[in-house]
Amino acid sequence: MESPGPSRRLGPFALIARLDPPGYPVPHRRFVARRAEDGDRTVLLGAPLPGADAARFADEADGARRLIGPWVSPVTEIAPADAGAWYASPYLPALPLPVALAVHGGPLPEPAVRAIGAAVAETLVAAHTQGLAHAGLSPASVLLTGDGPRLTCFGAVRAAGPDGAPRSGIPGLEPGSLAPEQAAGGRPRPPGDLYALGSVLAYAATGHTTPESSELPSALRPLVGMCLTRDPANRPTAAAALAALAPPTPHETVLSTAGPLLRPGWLPGRVVAALARQSAEVLSAEIRTL
């Protein structure tokens, strides 16, 4: 993890480290931090990028409380209205997907890619059922933990600018994950999340968000191709994507779920080792700041 920089406080939290390395577009600044007053709670802290609209960020952070599910990094605390914008989620040792690929030394194995995609799709099913669009899905928004992915950065596209304002080229938004209709300023809707899901699958499997079809594992080509089509009407639903990624259930009344794909051993060994190192670093940092 990177040093948090010269300012080591944000709201009531002492910053331990930056979660994201420099050089990759991330729509929020993210830190590992601990509450400075009592030192008994470590969190994942999100804050707007320098120059971003803090009020829009705060609105999206509040809206993120509605996003639920086992593969979500839940927003449990947000900044008071009279303080600088931030949100806090419970801390788990976690690596952003781009960092995981760097640690692994290249694209992830197909079973891990399928597990990540199924967990994200399952989360999108729940969000879309509630009438929500995630509107911030990209490789950087997916954190990998030992027991499964965690989805972050809810509402990043909306926070970046109002509907109708082109979003192409806005700092922090990964262009390969931004559906064409959203890049042009269209209101974020579920089909845009499916486009972003395709980019996440492509990235995990190849190392970039817009690969040639031949670069993808053959079993993933049809789904990724459908997700990345420019016409929103031709993209699959989140439920259809989940069914394509998760194993079939023997009971028709039981919905597909990512759980069976996320048993111990789902992550490559180098990624597991990096998570263990991060946990040790955070623990030692907490001891030094007590």
N, C-alpha and C positions, 0 to 999 in steps of 0.2 A: 504494500500500500504506500501511497505518496504522503509526504508531510502535508499538513493542512495549510501551510503558508504562515505569513507573519501574524495574522489575527487568529488567535486560538480560542475565541469565544463566539458563540452565536446564541443570542437569547440567554436562557439559563444553562446552556450546555458548554462544556469544555470539549474542544475538538481534539480527537486522537489522531485521525488520519483521513485523507481523501480516499474515497472508494474507487474513483475513476482515474485512470492514467491520462496524461495530456495527449492531445492529438486525435481523439475520437469524439465525434459529435454526441453530446449528451445534453438533453433539454433542461436538466436541473443540475445544480451542484449537489453532490452527495458526500456525506462524511460519516464516519463512525465517531460517535461522541458519547459523553456521559454527563449526567446531571451534576453540575458543579457543587450544588449546595450540600448534598448528602453522599454523592458518589456511589449510590447503590443501584443505579440503573444505566445500562448501556443501550444506546439506540442507534438506528440508522436515521440520519438527519438529512432532509432535503431543503434546498433553498434556491431561489431564482438566480439565473445567470446575471452577471453585472449588466446593468442597463435594461433588464427585462421589466415588464409591467408587474410590480409586486402585488397590486390589487387583484389582477387576473390570476396570478399564481395562487394567492390566498383563496380565491373563490374555488379554484380547481382542487386545492388541497382539502377544502371543506367537502366538496363533492366526492372526493375519493373515499370518504368514510362510508359511502354506500356500496363500494366495491367489496364483495365478500367472496370467500371460497378458500380452499386449502392451499391454493397456489398463488395467493395474493400476499404481498407485504402490507399488512393493514395499517392504515393511518389511525393512530390512537391519540394523537395530540397535535394541535395546531397553534400557531402563535396568536396571542391576544390581538385584538383589532388595533391597539395602539403601539404594537411592537413590530419590528422587522419581520417580514414573511419567512416562515419555515414550517415544516411539518416533521413529526417524529413517528417512527415505526419501531417495533421491537427488533433488537439486533439478533441476527444469526450470522455465523461465519458464511460469507457469500462472496462470489466473484461475478462481476458483470460478464455476460456471454463473450464479448471480445477479449477480455482478460483470460477467460478459460481457454479460448482457442490459442492464445499466445503461450499460456502455460503448457498446454498439451503439445504444442509444436505444429499445429495445423488443424484442419477440420475435425470435428468429432465423429466417432463411429456412428453408423446408421442407427443402432438401437438407442443411443443417447439422443440423437436428433429427433427420432420419433417420440421419445418420452417427453422431450422439451415441447415439441409441437402439440402433443396431446394435452399436456398440462395447460398450455396457453389457450388452446381451443376450449377446454373445459371451463376455464375462467371466462372466456368470451361468451360462451353459452349462457352462463349465469348473468353476465352484464347485460347482454342483449335481451334476455327475458325480462329484466327490470326496466327496459327502455333506455339503457345507457349505451354509449359508444366509448370505448377506452380512449381512443384518440391520442395515444402516445406510445403505441407499441413499436418497438424497434429492437435490434440486437442489444443495445445498451440498456434498455428498460427491463431486460430479463436477467435476473440474478440467479445463479446456480448455488444451491446449498446441498448439504449431504443427503437430505431426504426429498429433494425435488426443487423445481424452479420456483421463484417468487417474482410476481409481476409488479412493476413499479411505474412511475412516471404517468399516472392517470391524467388525462386532459392536456398533455403537453402541446398538442396542435392548437387546441382552443386557447390555451394560455399564451401561445406565441402571437396571436393576433385575432381580431374579430372576423366573423364570417364575412366573406366578400373580399377580404384583403389577401392577395397572393402570399403564399407561405414558402414558396421556393426560395432557397438561399438564406433563410433565417438561421442565424447561429443556433446550433444545438439540435436542429432537426436533421435527421439522417435522410438524405434525399432518396435513397433507394427504398426506404420504407414508407414513403409518403405517397399515398394513392393520388393519381393524377387529378381527380376531382377535388381532393383536399389541398393539393399544392396550388390549385387555381383559386382557392378561397372558399370552396364549397363547404357547407355545414358538415361536420364529421358525423358519419352514419356507420352502421355495422358493416356494410361492404368494404369500407375503408380499413376496418380492423382486419378483415380477411386478406386484403392486399398486404398489409403489414405482417400478418402471420406467414404468408408466403415468403416474404423477405427474410423473416427470422429463420425459417426452415432452410432457405437457400444459404444464408450466411453460416448457420451451424454446420451445414453439409459441405460447403465449398470455400468459406472464408470471405465471400462477398455477397451482396444482396441481389445482384442482377446477373447471375451466371448464365452461360449457355446451357441449354437443356442437356447436352451430352455430359456436362460436368456433374450433374446430379445423380445420385443413386437411382437406378431404374425404377425401384418401387415408389419413389417419391416424386418422380417427374410429373405424372398426371395431376396430382393435387397441387404441387407448386405452380404448375402452368395455369391451372384454373384460378388459383388465388391471384396470380400476377397479371391476369388479363386486364386490359385498360377499361373494359366495359363493366361497370359495377353489377349490372344485371346478370352477367355470366359467371360471377364468382359464387363459390359454394356458401352455404350457411355455416355458422360455427359448429352446429350439430353435425352436419355432413362431414366437415373436416375432422371432427373428433372421431366419428365412426370410421373414417378412413385410416386414422392413425392408431387408435386404440384397438386392442384385441376384441373380437366378438364375445359377447356375453352369452352364456348358455340359457339365460332367462330373458325372454323378450320384454318383460316388464322392468328389467334393470337397465338403466342407462349406461352407455359406454363411459369409462373413466380412465384417467391416466394412472391410477394407483398401481395396477399390475405391472406397469412398465418401469416403476420407480422403486423396485426392490433393491436391497443392498447390492452394490456392484454396478449400479447403472451409470456411474461416472467413471471416467478413466482414472487410473491411479495417480497420475501427476496432478490432476485437478483436486483429488481428495487430499493429497499431501499439501497442496497450496492452501486449502481451507484450514488444515490443521495448523500450518504456520501462522496464518492470519489470526486464528483463535489465540495462539500463544502470544503473539505480538500485542493483541488487544488486552489480554490479561496482564501482561507486564506493564503496559502503558497505564492501565487503571491503578496498578499498585504504585507506580511512580507519582501519580497525580493525587493520591489520597492525602 
